[in-house]
Amino acid sequence: MAVSLKDVLGGDVRSAARLMRDLDDEIPAANRLLKRLYKHTGRAYIVGITGAPGSGKSTLVDTLTDHLRGQGKNVGIVAIDPTSPFTGGAILGDRIRMQKHAIDDKVFIRSLATRGHLGGLSKSTIDIVNVMDAMGKDIILIETVGVGQDEVEIVKVAHTNLVVVVPGLGDDIQAIKAGILEIADIFVVNKSDREGADKTRRELETMVAMNEYRKGDWVPPVLPAVAQTGAGVAELMEAIEGHRKFIYLEENLGQYQAGKARVELLEILKKKLVEKAVDDLERHGLLEPIIEEIARKKTDPYSIVEKVVDHSFAFHLIGGNDRTGSKRKKT
């Protein structure tokens, strides 16, 4: 049964879930419906939660959801889990950890596998967020995969980015240097009842103080929390609301909307161009021979990519030969 625009816009959970599944599976009909849905997006507020494994991101998402539901908010959750490089499977354990919200019809939890996509997100994250937005979610929480310190793609999708840090995970100074901490709108020192939490907080505050902010810039606060007990989460919600108000200032909103539109366009464009290039090479029986030539050092990937980009594969000759082994005549 086809998913209808009316059902998704009406917040029908089954229709939205079916559409999200089809988008993740790259079903053409789902992409056509997403085009029609797009003009109904832009109402939800998106919060990204990222950080190293073991920092308590899932617990924080669960506790934030409790607070948001207490405020009567309609909540969407996108939880990204890593895909096995061997089997292609994923545990999708965040849905298990958030079972108490599973029977709440105002909470929609969608688990996604990365399927090899780097940067902490799944390749269909933007699509899934847009569906949740169109179906009427007030706020959408995106939890990244938590594979390390390079999950910076979340900054492209979310309005407010939380970077969750915990004491005792190793070299704090090295962590501060990592790129993941440069995307934070709010730092959350989770498990702040642990020894070393004050030290971690001071180091983060020092890092923030060392940055050069212009007048009117948002300066990321550093907030302690214990997500397991809910301690500090009310203050975190206030900080998120403060950043939301900052984003929606007249002088900031237009710039943010243009930036987000640019990211959406470029991400979709990159995805489609890569897919088309690979498909074209496979369709003409060129992909495997090219890979073999690169592996044997008969050619280099840089030159191949230049040819693909320049559309100069019409009479493709690997190393000057066509696939039959004859030399191409000079023109």
C-alpha positions, 0 to 999 in steps of 0.5 A: 500500500502506497504512503500518502502525503495526507497521512504523513502530514497528519502524523500517522505513525505507520505511514511515516515509519513506512516512508522512512524505511523506504527512504533508507532503502532508497525506494524511488517512490519514497524520494518522490513523496519526500519532494512533496513533503519538503515545503512542509518542513522547517517547523521542528527544532533539531538538537544534535547529541554527540560525544565519545562512546560511553559518555551517556548520550542515550541516557541523556536523550532519554532524560531530555525526552522525559523533560520535553514530554513533561512540557507537552512537546511532540518529540522525534528521536533519530538514533544512529548505530554503527554498521558491522563492516563484516555482516552489514548488520547493526544492533540498533540498541538505542530503541531498546534503551528507550523502551519506556517511550515506545508506548508514547504516541507523542514520541517517535523513535527511529534507529538508523544504521550508518551503512558505512557512512562516516561522520557519525550520521547515517546517509539518510539522516536528513531525509528522516529528519525532514519526515519527522518535521513534516509529520508535526514533531516539535523537537527532534533529537539526533544521537550520533553513532559515537565512534570517536572524535570525528562525528562533526557532520551533526553540525550540518543538520542540527540547530543546537549541538550538544557535545557530551564529555565525561571525566576519566576517559583518558587524556582530556587535553587531547580530547579538547584538541579534537575536532568534535569539540569545535562544533559544540553550542553547549558542552555537557559534562555528564556523570559529573558526580565522578571524580575529575568532573571539576577538572574536565569542566575547568579545561573546557571552560578554559578552551572556550575562553581561549577562543576569539568571539566577536560581539554578539557571537554565541559563547558555548556554556559548559554545564554539569549533568548526571543524566542517570538521575536527571541532575542538571538536565533542567539547566541544560534545557534552559541553555537549549532554549537560550540557544534557540532564541539566539538562532531565531534572532532576526539578524541570525535566522536568515543566515542560519536558514541559508546555511542549512539549505546549502548543506542540504543541497550539497549533501544530496548533490554529493550523494547523487553525483557519486551514485550516478558516477559509480552507476555509469562506470558499472553500466559500461563495464569500467568500474572493475577494470579501473580498480584493477588498473589502480591496484596494479599502479597502471593508473592513479585514482586522481586521474580517473576521478578527474576524467569522471568529473570532466565527463571524458569517459565517452571513449575511456581508455585505461592507460591509453588502451580500450577494453579490447586492448587496442590503442586509441588513435590520436585525433 
